[in-house]
Amino acid sequence: MPQKPDTSAVTAGRDDSRSLAPALWPSTVWETANMDDATARATGMRSETFYSRYANPTVTQFERAIATLEQAESALAFSSGMGAISSVVLALCSKGSHVVAQNNLYGATLSFLQGPCARFGIETTFVDPSVPGAFEAAVIPGRTALVVAETPSNPRLGITDLAELGRIKGPFSVVDSTLATPLGQRPLDFGVDLVLHSATKGLGGHNDALLGVVAGERDLIDAVWGYAVMHGAIASPHDALNGLRGIKTLAVRLNHQNVSTLRIARRLESHAAVERVWHPFLDSHPQTGLARGQMRLGGTMLSVELKGGIDACRKFLSALSLARVATSFGGPETLVCHPATSTHVGLSVEALAAMGVTDSLVRFSVGLEDPEDLCAEIEVALS
Ligand SMILES: Cc1ncc(COP(=O)(O)O)c(C=O)c1O
């Protein structure tokens, strides 16, 4: 019977072993029956019991679960979100290829495209994703191999129009959907070719798994695998196990966190020490109509511009204790960071300006605490 997404999160990736908890297969290598069997496994697609850089049963179970949630034919896991992003770009591009990417991507993705990719002869045109038609206008027919987007964007929560990406003909499109998770939005439904996640964040959900994953049509994922098995940024079975555990509680965590995030965001909007609040489902967000049209949930991240610049941010962060000062997001604890001096440090002034990362910007990843406790602490810290 068809299942609603929250139910799929509980059942996704189940195998027929009758064990309700997934099995951990730590082995890096499996015996082969004879030389012919070894050849078959060495040359087969994603042979599951050969050598764990090719595939591993626990990792495969995590990949199946993601494919179910994204309603994709196939998925491929990596040792981190950056492992997924770099492998997809290097699998699908060659020297001389052209990439179109939005100018407010996660900092390391931006640095990867501007640094190593440029060095290897892969040229990127960066576009403002809030300008209708900007991606398509930058595509060079016959040369653009890939269109790279991220929505919502980290940390300013800009929204990229998924339907517009899905309509682009020629290059493959890939969407970093980390902030939304598969329960928050499904880019493949809009015609996008590949969706990827840093599963280190909400999917894993407990700050104990460094993990990435990409999902899409089987042929395309197989092509990425053909490169990834040499690149070697392969997910560990231990992390995949933690990823599977995270997925089972994803719905209940997200539902709680999304309600809390919106409540805190609305409370902050009316605070005298706050200049501006950013969250996709706030009425004041300039793209909230687009966000509501393509997302089931608005997400667990919010950003605020504080009055008083970097000094105010410094004082605010040092006055918090229930909310922890840390850079990641999507876990049980509420985390707060100052992107300009942490996650986005080292980016050029122009890049920071393009993505709206100012000295006054503070990012919140709202966790599982009671939102009233968080609001109380935040109000004291702001005062
Ligand atoms: C939107 C986004 N994509 C990708 C990544 C990279 O993920 P990882 O740290 O798992 O490599 C991050 C990390 O913060 C991120 O925020």
The ligand as an SDF file (V2000), in Angstrom:
LIG
                    3D

 16 16  0  0  0  0  0  0  0  0999 V2000
   24.1530   22.7830    2.6180 C   0  0  0  0  0  0  0  0  0  0  0  0
   25.3630   21.9530    2.9030 C   0  0  0  0  0  0  0  0  0  0  0  0
   25.7920   21.0960    1.9660 N   0  0  0  0  0  0  0  0  0  0  0  0
   26.8730   20.3200    2.1780 C   0  0  0  0  0  0  0  0  0  0  0  0
   27.5980   20.3920    3.3460 C   0  0  0  0  0  0  0  0  0  0  0  0
   28.8100   19.5320    3.5200 C   0  0  0  0  0  0  0  0  0  0  0  0
   28.4950   18.4520    4.3260 O   0  0  0  0  0  0  0  0  0  0  0  0
   29.6040   17.6000    5.1240 P   0  0  0  0  0  0  0  0  0  0  0  0
   30.0910   18.4750    6.2350 O   0  0  0  0  0  0  0  0  0  0  0  0
   28.8620   16.3930    5.5650 O   0  0  0  0  0  0  0  0  0  0  0  0
   30.6980   17.3240    4.1570 O   0  0  0  0  0  0  0  0  0  0  0  0
   27.1870   21.2610    4.3590 C   0  0  0  0  0  0  0  0  0  0  0  0
   27.9220   21.3440    5.6110 C   0  0  0  0  0  0  0  0  0  0  0  0
   27.6360   22.1150    6.4800 O   0  0  0  0  0  0  0  0  0  0  0  0
   26.0450   22.0730    4.1230 C   0  0  0  0  0  0  0  0  0  0  0  0
   25.6170   22.9460    5.0330 O   0  0  0  0  0  0  0  0  0  0  0  0
  1  2  1  0
  2  3  1  0
  2 15  2  0
  3  4  2  0
  4  5  1  0
  5  6  1  0
  5 12  2  0
  6  7  1  0
  7  8  1  0
  8  9  2  0
  8 10  1  0
  8 11  1  0
 12 13  1  0
 12 15  1  0
 13 14  2  0
 15 16  1  0
M  END
$$$$
